[in-house]
Each structure stands twice: as C-alpha cells, then as structure tokens.
Amino acid sequence: MGKKLPTIDDRKLVAKSKLFSIEQLELTFSNGVKRQYERMQGGTRGAVMIVAMPDPETVLLVREYCAGTHTYELGFPKGLIDPGESPEIAANRELKEEVGFGSKQLKEIQTVAMAPGFFAASMNIFIATDLYEERLEGDEPEELDIIPWKLSEYKSLLAQPDFNEARSIAALMLVKDYLSGSHE
C-alpha cells in the first residue's frame, strides 16, 4: 500500500502565460509537515513522440530549434495531441508534418511522465514502420532537418552533443529493447 497523498490546504495562481499557468500549493503531509510547492499547469491533452523507421535498421531524427535552451537539438519527431485526437492519430499527423511520412504500422511502446514533480503531462512513445510519403503543413516556423541514423550506431548518436533530450534518449532505448524482444 502506498503512502497517503498530502492534503491540499490552499492553491492559488501565481503566474500565467500563453502556454502555462503556475499554481502554488499549500500542502500538509500525513506526518503533519506543511510545505509549499509550485507546479505548472498546461494542457492535459498529452503529447506524442515517434520513432520512425523507413527500414529495419534506420530511425529518422529531426533537428529543430528549442527555445528552452536556445539551441538546435536533435531528437525524434514529437508534438501535442490536438483536441479530439487519439494518440495514434496525433502520432501519424506529427510524423507527416515534421518528417513528410505517414505510417501504416504505429505501435505504442510506452507512456512516460514528463517532469512529474512540476508538471502533470505525459508522452506516448510510438514506433512507426511501413512508412509512405505524405506531407502535412505543420506549425514549425522553419523546415526541420531530417537525419537518418542507423540504429546499430546508437552509441555514436548518444555521443552527439545535440542529442541530449531525456525523452528522445528514453525513446531510443525503449525502441532498441522492443526490437530486440526485451519488452516481453
């Protein structure tokens, strides 16, 4: 049996932007200790990340601008789930927008939490195979660089200074395990 969740004694909005709200929580834990926490409130639709494989040995990466670090980062295509979309539909849409391919075979391999200490959001990670060319217009301000990478050379990918997003690294390792049969 898990621990009893703390009681939320008070909550108030302390900041708001176009994308996020920051909420301050006054908590009392089961042992009587009181603490103040802050958490981001964003959309609760969730997000998707797609490991697209044009062939059994290759994954497709994108290099895109990341405002949080003010750098270009290498990672897997990803995006938010639009209202009314299933994660599978969102994954295929994002793949078409960012890479110019759709997938006839999408398989969800894991759902991961994104910074659960501060943010109530999750990401569904998919592997996409049986690709076909189809491009949808996305919301990116510039065309993304698409970089094919041999999965057998994953260690050199991990050594790339611009491949450091934890979600992409997790997706890479999950896909390697999935393809090797370690997921069973």
N, C-alpha and C positions, 0 to 999 in steps of 0.2 A: 504494500500500500504506500502511495506517495505522500509527501508532506501536504499539509493543508495550505491552500493558497492564502496569501496575505489578504486582509480586508482593505478595500479601497475606501478610505475615510473621506477623501476630498479629491476632486480633479478640476483642473482649470486650464484653459487655453492660454499659452504664454507667447506664442508666435504663430504667424500664418503667412504662407507664400502661395504662389500659384499652384505649386505641386504638393506641398506638405503643410501640416499643422503640427505644432509641438505642444504636447499636453504634459502638464505637471501632475503627478500623482502623490498624494499623501497616503502612505501605507502603514498598516500595523500587522506585523508578523505574529504567528501563533505563539511565539515566546514573549510577546509584549513589546518587542523592539519596534520603534517607529522610524521610518525612513522616507525620504523624498526621492522620487525617480522622475525622469523625463523620458518620454517616448515620442517618436514621430508617428503621426497618423497620416497615412497616404491612402490611395485607392486600395480596396481589398479585393480587386479582381484577380490578382496574381500575375505571374509572368511566365514566359517560356524561354528555354534555351534549346537550340537544335544542333546536334552533331550530324551534319550532312555528309554522306559517303557516296560519292559518284561511282566508286568501285570498292571492292572489299578491303583494299589496302590504303585508301586515301580519305582524309577528312578535309572539309572546307572551312577555312577560318576567314574572318573579316578583320580589317584594320580600320578602326573608327576613332573619331575624336571623343574623349571623355572629359567632361567639364570638371569633375571632381578632382582630377589630378592635372588638368590642363596639359594632357599628353595624347598622343595617338597610341592606342592599345590594340593588341592582337587578341582575338577571342572568338568564341562561337557566336553565330547569329542569335539574337535574343530580342524580346520585346514584351510589352504588356498585352494581356488578354483584353480585348475590347468587350464592352457590354454585350451580353447575349451570345458570345462566342464560347465554345468549348475549348479546352487547352489544345486539343488536336487541330481544330480549325485555326486557332491563333498560330500554332507552330507552322502550319503549312503556309499561312499568309505571310508571316515574318520571313520565312525561307524565300518565298517569291519576291518579297520587297527587297531583302538585303543581298541575296545571292543570285536571284534570277532563275531559280529552280523550284519546282514543286516536288512532292514526294508521294508515290503511290503506296509506300510502306512506312508509316510512322509508328514507332513503338516507344511508349513512355517507359523510361528505365528507373526514374527516381524523382521524388519531390523533395526539395531541400528548403530549409528555412534560411532567410536572409537577415542576418544580424538580429536574432530574436530578443536580445537584451534591449534593443532600442526600437524595433520596427516589426510590426505584425504583417509580414509578407512572405510568400512562398514562391518558388520557381519550379515548374515542371520541366524536367530534362528529357528530351526525346532523341532517339537515334532515327535518322531519315535515310532510307535506301530507295532503290528503284526510282531514281530522280528523272524528271523530264523538264525541258526548258519552258519556263513561263515567268514573265516578269510583271510584277505589280508596282505601281508607284508608291513609294514609302514616304516617311516623314523626315528622312535624313536630309540635312542641308547640303550635302555633297555626296558624290558617288563613293561607295566604300570599296577599298581594295580587297579583292578576293584572293586568298592564298591557299593553294592546295598543299597538304602536308602528308607525307607517308606516316601512317600510324606506327610502323616499325621504328621510326625515328623520333618517337615521343620524347626521349631523353634530351635530344637537341632542342626540341620545342620548349621543354621545361627550362632550358638554359637561356632562352631568349629573354632579354631584359624587358621587352614589351608584352610578354605573355605571363602576366602575374596576377590576373584576377582569380580569386579563390573559386568562384563559381565555374569558370572555364577549366581550371585545373581539376576540380571535382568531377566535372562532366567528362573530361578526358580519361580519368582513372576509372570512372564508372563504366564508360564505354569499353575500355580495354578489358575490364573484368567481365562485362556482359558478353563480349565477343569471344572470350576465352572459355566461357561456360562457368566462370566462378560465381555467377549470380544464383546458381541453383542450390 
